[in-house]
Amino acid sequence: MNPEIIFTQDYSHDVTASHTELGELGDGRLTFGPGKGTTLQFRLSSLKLTERQTLDEVHAVTEDGQNFTLFNCQFEQLFLSCEYIVSAETTDAFVLAEMEVLDISPWFFEYQHMSGKPGAQIEWINTPDEISASLKLDGNDIAVKAYPRTNVVQADGGHLIKDSVLFSIESASPISIDNVRRYTIDLLALLSILLGTPVSLMSVVVKSAKDHAGYAFFPFYEREADTGARKKSGIDYFIKKSIFEDNWQTIVQNFYASKLRDPLWLRLSGMKRYNDFWEYKVLGYVTLWEAYVSSQTQSLGKKHIPTPQKAVKFFHKKIDQSDLSLTHEQAQGVKNLADSVFQTREYTLQEKTEIVISQADPDVIKIIDLSVEAFVRLRKLRDEIAHGDVITIPHDEYPLLSSRVEKLTLLLTYFAFAELGLKRDEFLACLHRAWNRMVRGASLNEAHLDKVMGTAEFITLSSENFLALQPLANGQALRCFYRNDTGKISFSQEDTKTYLAKLHSNAVGNNPNYSEVFNNHEKKIRLIPNLYFEDGQHHLHFSSVFLFE
């Protein structure tokens, strides 16, 4: 009997424990669940182990015959703690780990829908396909797959269709339970970075080459609390499903081969779970950024200071005037040594940042829009937090801090995407029309994103004309504008009122003739869904604009 283990539930069993060499170890209480380790508390009357004794595997059986195997165990003060537990009696290594990942079904099944009538004949349309990638890990041939599973379960007197997303790690040769856990955690970290949101485990099923199978459990992050504000959809996740599918092989290969995978990318995924005290977010993300830019500038060595400092010149003079018995070559060697010490220094974080940013795509940098001043402020705050200084921040700066942290998070995500082999246009596509928390909070330069993506029309105006229209940019849609022969734009309040009145009275059809709607056959009338007026430095954004030309 192989009991199911769900990562979101607590478990407690009365068991009898045994070991292949030591025999029966005694009775006790086995407990495990989210946010805690796996422990077996023995009863005093059955104590047979010595303090700090370690055991590779322990078999535990419940009163109703359920089997568990505990791995990597240590006994201390009546408690046997273990790193892993499998709901089966097994000593084998494993060739398959299949995990059900929580909270990503709206993304994975985004385009699936049902055709037909329930109770009669139904057909699933756009059912997700299996996605697979292969690579070598620790000398083993590994396949990493993602695939859908749909079950129909009974609920409240009826039936409920449950969509699940499963990922599997299959190995051509057996791998240890330690590697099962490591590969699983790495994969979940990768998904968290790609999706821009923390992912959690529902369950992990492991299978050996002898076809012995069971549910595995090991300590992992607790599931992120569901606010219940609204049901998630595909736009709540960062990477687009099509980009994920097209690049899965490249992504998996590059991620597991990355020298930055552990600890940098693993820590980046872990930070996505943190949504509490702002000081710790600043400390965490700026420190991650420093680690990244330092990794990318290691080959630079030290920064040379071109102009000799007074102290170095004075030292040279003293060497020349000294009574030391130095040959010319020896004296010059001492001078060169002093130069290398006093005329070089480490690159600062700001200098490293500027170097890394200069090598990035300029459009991405402009869209994320983290200014030098904003980064300097984050860095100074990080340093003050790290040193335990008292920090005083004006109330109106708090919203800016949140936005700046999300911008820095997006920069780290951009460079992670680049290392994973994803292209600039694919990253921009993920930014576009996203409702992901990371993107939503970053206050992007939406105008430049629309310009790069070609999803808006831009009209350049004189500064005078631009200022005259500025009071109209208040978010109201369906405004009417006239453009004359010189390119000057003017607002038509009369036409705007005319259209809104006809719209509210249902006098506008699905495919209207705008010349008839406005009773204007002299002008070419266009409905522009997304329009920006610009003067070279600033933008005014309007949605669903009627332009009379």
SEDO-606866 format. One record per residue (C-alpha): residue in one letter; x, y, z. Coordinates in steps of 0.5 Angstrom, whole numbers, padded with zeros to 4 digits, always signed. Last residue first. Layout:
BEGIN
AXYZ ...
This chain:
BEGIN
E-0015+0128-0083 F-0020+0127-0078 L-0017+0122-0072 F-0022+0118-0068 V-0018+0116-0062 S-0019+0109-0058 S-0014+0110-0053 F-0009+0116-0052 H-0002+0117-0049 L+0001+0124-0048 H+0009+0123-0049 H+0015+0127-0047 Q+0022+0128-0050 G+0021+0129-0057 D+0015+0133-0057 E+0010+0126-0057 F+0003+0125-0058 Y+0002+0117-0057 L-0004+0113-0060 N-0007+0106-0059 P-0013+0104-0062 I-0013+0109-0068 L-0020+0110-0071 R-0019+0113-0077 I-0023+0119-0081 K-0021+0121-0088 K-0025+0128-0088 E-0030+0131-0093 H-0035+0126-0092 N-0037+0128-0085 N-0044+0126-0082 F-0040+0124-0076 V-0043+0117-0076 E-0044+0117-0083 S-0037+0118-0084 Y-0035+0113-0079 N-0038+0108-0083 P-0040+0103-0077 N-0038+0096-0077 N-0041+0093-0070 G-0047+0098-0071 V-0047+0105-0067 A-0054+0108-0066 N-0054+0104-0059 S-0056+0110-0055 H-0050+0110-0051 L-0046+0110-0057 K-0049+0115-0061 A-0048+0120-0055 L-0041+0118-0054 Y-0040+0120-0062 T-0043+0126-0062 K-0040+0129-0055 T-0033+0127-0058 D-0035+0131-0065 E-0037+0137-0061 Q-0031+0137-0057 S-0026+0137-0062 F-0019+0137-0060 S-0013+0140-0065 I-0007+0137-0068 K-0002+0141-0072 G+0001+0137-0078 T+0001+0143-0083 D-0005+0140-0087 N-0009+0140-0081 R-0010+0134-0076 Y-0017+0134-0073 F-0018+0130-0066 C-0024+0126-0063 R-0024+0123-0056 L-0026+0115-0055 A-0022+0114-0049 Q-0021+0118-0043 G-0015+0117-0039 N-0013+0124-0037 A-0009+0126-0043 L-0013+0132-0044 P-0010+0137-0040 Q-0003+0136-0045 L-0006+0138-0051 A-0004+0145-0051 L+0003+0143-0049 F+0004+0139-0055 N+0002+0144-0060 E+0007+0149-0056 S+0012+0144-0056 S+0011+0142-0064 L+0008+0135-0065 T+0010+0128-0067 I+0005+0123-0068 F+0006+0116-0066 E+0002+0110-0067 A+0002+0104-0063 T+0003+0097-0062 G+0010+0097-0066 M+0013+0093-0061 V+0019+0098-0060 K+0014+0104-0060 D+0010+0100-0055 L+0015+0099-0051 H+0018+0106-0051 A+0011+0109-0049 E+0010+0104-0044 N+0017+0106-0040 L+0015+0101-0035 S+0012+0103-0028 A+0016+0097-0025 G+0010+0094-0021 R+0006+0091-0026 V+0012+0088-0029 M+0013+0084-0023 R+0006+0083-0021 N+0005+0080-0028 W-0001+0083-0032 A+0003+0083-0038 R+0001+0086-0044 H+0008+0087-0047 L+0014+0085-0042 C+0014+0078-0045 A+0014+0080-0052 L+0020+0084-0050 F+0024+0078-0047 E+0022+0075-0053 D+0025+0080-0058 R+0031+0080-0054 K+0033+0073-0055 L+0032+0067-0050 G+0039+0063-0049 L+0038+0062-0042 E+0044+0067-0040 A+0039+0072-0044 F+0033+0070-0040 A+0037+0071-0033 F+0040+0078-0036 Y+0033+0080-0037 T+0030+0077-0030 L+0036+0081-0026 L+0034+0087-0030 L+0026+0086-0028 T+0028+0085-0021 L+0032+0092-0021 K+0026+0095-0024 E+0021+0091-0019 V+0026+0094-0013 R+0025+0101-0017 S+0018+0101-0017 S+0017+0099-0009 L+0022+0105-0007 L+0018+0110-0011 P+0012+0108-0008 Y+0016+0109-0001 E+0019+0116-0003 D+0013+0120-0002 H+0013+0118+0006 P+0020+0121+0006 I+0025+0116+0008 T+0029+0116+0015 I+0034+0110+0016 V+0038+0108+0022 D+0044+0105+0021 G+0045+0097+0022 H+0051+0096+0017 A+0047+0092+0012 I+0041+0097+0012 E+0045+0103+0011 D+0049+0099+0005 R+0042+0097+0002 L+0040+0104+0002 K+0046+0107-0001 R+0045+0102-0007 L+0038+0103-0008 R+0039+0111-0008 V+0045+0110-0013 F+0040+0106-0017 A+0035+0111-0017 E+0040+0116-0019 V+0043+0112-0025 S+0036+0111-0028 L+0032+0105-0028 D+0028+0105-0034 I+0025+0098-0035 I+0024+0101-0042 K+0030+0104-0044 I+0034+0099-0041 V+0031+0094-0046 D+0031+0099-0052 P+0039+0099-0050 D+0040+0092-0051 A+0045+0090-0045 Q+0053+0092-0046 S+0053+0099-0043 I+0048+0096-0037 V+0054+0091-0035 I+0059+0097-0035 E+0055+0102-0032 T+0053+0097-0026 K+0061+0095-0025 E+0062+0102-0025 Q+0057+0103-0020 L+0059+0097-0016 T+0066+0100-0015 Y+0072+0097-0019 E+0077+0095-0015 R+0083+0100-0014 T+0090+0101-0018 Q+0095+0107-0018 F+0097+0105-0010 V+0099+0098-0011 S+0101+0097-0018 D+0105+0104-0018 A+0108+0102-0011 L+0111+0095-0014 N+0113+0099-0021 K+0117+0104-0016 V+0120+0098-0012 G+0122+0095-0019 Q+0125+0101-0022 A+0130+0101-0016 Q+0132+0094-0017 E+0133+0096-0024 H+0137+0102-0022 T+0141+0098-0017 L+0139+0099-0010 S+0144+0100-0004 L+0139+0104+0000 D+0142+0111+0001 S+0135+0114-0001 Q+0134+0120-0006 D+0132+0116-0012 I+0127+0112-0007 K+0125+0118-0004 K+0123+0121-0011 H+0119+0115-0013 F+0115+0115-0006 F+0114+0123-0007 K+0111+0121-0014 V+0106+0116-0011 A+0104+0120-0005 K+0102+0126-0010 Q+0098+0121-0014 P+0100+0119-0021 T+0094+0120-0026 P+0092+0114-0030 I+0088+0111-0024 H+0088+0103-0027 K+0082+0099-0025 K+0083+0092-0022 G+0082+0086-0026 L+0077+0087-0032 S+0076+0079-0032 Q+0071+0079-0026 T+0066+0084-0030 Q+0060+0079-0031 S+0061+0076-0024 S+0061+0082-0021 V+0055+0085-0024 Y+0051+0079-0022 A+0053+0079-0015 E+0052+0086-0014 W+0045+0085-0017 L+0044+0079-0012 T+0046+0084-0006 V+0041+0090-0009 Y+0036+0085-0009 G+0036+0082-0002 L+0038+0088+0001 V+0032+0092-0002 K+0027+0086-0001 Y+0030+0086+0006 E+0028+0094+0007 W+0021+0093+0004 F+0019+0088+0010 D+0014+0083+0007 N+0013+0080+0000 Y+0019+0075-0001 R+0017+0069-0005 K+0020+0072-0011 M+0027+0072-0007 G+0027+0065-0007 S+0028+0065-0015 L+0033+0070-0015 R+0037+0066-0010 L+0037+0060-0014 W+0039+0064-0020 L+0045+0067-0016 P+0047+0060-0012 D+0047+0056-0016 R+0045+0057-0023 L+0051+0062-0024 K+0055+0057-0027 S+0050+0055-0032 A+0050+0048-0035 Y+0043+0047-0032 F+0040+0053-0034 N+0043+0053-0041 Q+0041+0046-0043 V+0034+0047-0040 I+0033+0054-0043 T+0035+0051-0050 Q+0031+0045-0050 W+0025+0049-0048 N+0025+0055-0053 D+0019+0054-0057 E+0015+0051-0052 F+0017+0057-0047 I+0016+0062-0052 S+0009+0060-0054 K+0007+0060-0047 K+0009+0067-0046 I+0014+0068-0040 F+0011+0073-0035 Y+0005+0070-0031 D-0001+0074-0029 I-0003+0074-0037 G-0005+0067-0037 S-0010+0068-0032 K-0011+0068-0025 K-0018+0068-0021 R-0019+0074-0017 A-0018+0077-0010 G-0017+0070-0007 T-0011+0073-0003 D-0008+0066-0004 A-0002+0065+0001 E+0004+0062-0003 R+0005+0055-0002 E+0011+0053+0004 Y+0018+0053+0001 F+0021+0046+0001 P+0023+0040+0006 F+0023+0033+0003 F+0017+0028+0001 A+0017+0023-0004 Y+0011+0019-0006 G+0012+0012-0008 A+0014+0007-0014 H+0018+0001-0015 D+0018-0001-0022 K+0025-0004-0021 A+0028+0001-0025 S+0026+0006-0019 K+0020+0010-0019 V+0019+0017-0015 V+0012+0021-0015 V+0013+0028-0012 S+0007+0032-0010 M+0003+0039-0010 L+0009+0043-0011 S+0010+0051-0011 V+0011+0056-0016 P+0014+0063-0014 T+0012+0068-0019 G+0016+0071-0025 L+0014+0065-0030 L+0021+0064-0032 I+0024+0066-0026 S+0019+0061-0022 L+0020+0056-0027 L+0028+0056-0026 A+0027+0055-0019 L+0022+0049-0019 L+0027+0046-0024 D+0033+0047-0019 I+0029+0044-0013 T+0027+0038-0017 Y+0034+0037-0020 R+0037+0037-0013 R+0031+0033-0010 V+0032+0027-0015 N+0040+0028-0014 D+0039+0027-0006 I+0034+0021-0008 S+0040+0018-0012 I+0040+0017-0019 P+0039+0011-0023 S+0041+0010-0031 A+0037+0013-0037 S+0034+0019-0032 E+0027+0022-0033 I+0025+0028-0029 S+0018+0030-0030 F+0014+0036-0030 L+0006+0035-0029 V+0001+0041-0030 S-0006+0039-0027 D-0013+0041-0030 K-0019+0039-0025 I-0026+0038-0028 L-0031+0037-0023 H-0037+0033-0023 G-0044+0033-0019 G-0046+0032-0012 D-0042+0037-0009 A-0036+0034-0012 Q-0034+0028-0016 V-0027+0028-0020 V-0026+0029-0027 N-0018+0029-0029 T-0014+0033-0034 R-0007+0032-0034 P-0002+0036-0038 Y+0005+0035-0040 A+0012+0038-0038 K+0018+0034-0039 V+0026+0034-0037 A+0030+0028-0040 I+0036+0026-0037 D+0042+0022-0040 N+0047+0021-0034 G+0054+0024-0033 D+0053+0029-0027 L+0047+0032-0032 K+0047+0030-0039 L+0041+0034-0043 S+0034+0032-0046 A+0028+0037-0047 S+0021+0035-0047 I+0014+0039-0048 E+0008+0035-0048 D+0002+0038-0052 P-0003+0043-0049 T-0010+0042-0051 N-0013+0047-0056 I-0020+0044-0057 W-0023+0039-0052 E-0029+0036-0055 I-0036+0035-0051 Q-0041+0030-0053 A-0048+0030-0049 G-0048+0031-0041 P-0044+0037-0042 K-0045+0040-0049 G-0040+0041-0054 S-0033+0045-0055 M-0029+0046-0049 H-0023+0050-0048 Q-0016+0050-0048 Y-0012+0057-0050 E-0009+0058-0043 F-0008+0051-0041 F-0001+0052-0038 W-0002+0059-0036 P-0009+0058-0032 S-0006+0051-0030 I+0000+0055-0026 D-0002+0055-0019 L+0001+0048-0017 V+0006+0044-0020 E+0005+0036-0020 M+0012+0033-0020 E+0014+0026-0023 A+0021+0023-0021 L+0024+0018-0025 V+0030+0013-0025 F+0031+0012-0018 A+0036+0009-0013 D+0033+0003-0010 T+0033+0001-0002 T+0025+0001-0002 E+0019+0000+0002 A+0014+0005+0000 S+0012+0012+0001 V+0018+0016+0001 I+0021+0020+0006 Y+0027+0025+0005 E+0032+0029+0010 C+0031+0025+0016 S+0031+0026+0024 L+0030+0021+0029 F+0028+0024+0035 L+0029+0021+0042 Q+0035+0026+0044 E+0038+0025+0037 F+0038+0020+0032 Q+0040+0022+0025 C+0037+0019+0018 N+0039+0020+0011 F+0033+0017+0008 L+0026+0015+0011 T+0022+0009+0008 F+0015+0009+0009 N+0010+0003+0008 Q+0002+0003+0010 G+0000-0003+0014 D-0006-0001+0018 E-0002+0000+0024 T+0004+0004+0020 V+0010+0001+0018 A+0017+0005+0018 H+0023+0003+0014 V+0030+0006+0016 E+0035+0008+0011 D+0042+0011+0011 L+0043+0011+0019 T+0046+0016+0023 Q+0047+0015+0031 R+0048+0022+0034 E+0046+0019+0041 T+0045+0011+0041 L+0039+0007+0038 K+0035+0002+0041 L+0029+0006+0045 S+0023+0002+0045 S+0020+0004+0052 L+0022+0011+0051 R+0018+0012+0046 F+0021+0014+0039 Q+0020+0021+0036 L+0020+0020+0028 T+0022+0027+0025 T+0021+0029+0018 G+0022+0037+0017 K+0018+0043+0018 G+0015+0048+0013 P+0010+0044+0010 G+0009+0037+0013 F+0012+0031+0017 T+0011+0027+0023 L+0012+0020+0025 R+0010+0018+0032 G+0014+0012+0035 D+0015+0004+0036 G+0022+0001+0036 L+0028+0000+0032 E+0027-0007+0029 G+0033-0010+0026 L+0040-0007+0026 E+0042-0009+0019 T+0036-0008+0015 H+0033-0003+0019 S+0026-0002+0023 A+0021+0003+0025 T+0014+0001+0028 V+0009+0007+0026 D+0004+0011+0029 H+0003+0017+0024 S+0002+0024+0023 Y+0002+0028+0017 D+0001+0035+0015 Q-0002+0037+0008 T+0001+0042+0003 F+0006+0038+0000 I+0001+0032-0001 I+0004+0025+0000 E-0001+0019-0002 P+0000+0013+0001 N+0003+0007-0002 M+0000+0000+0000 
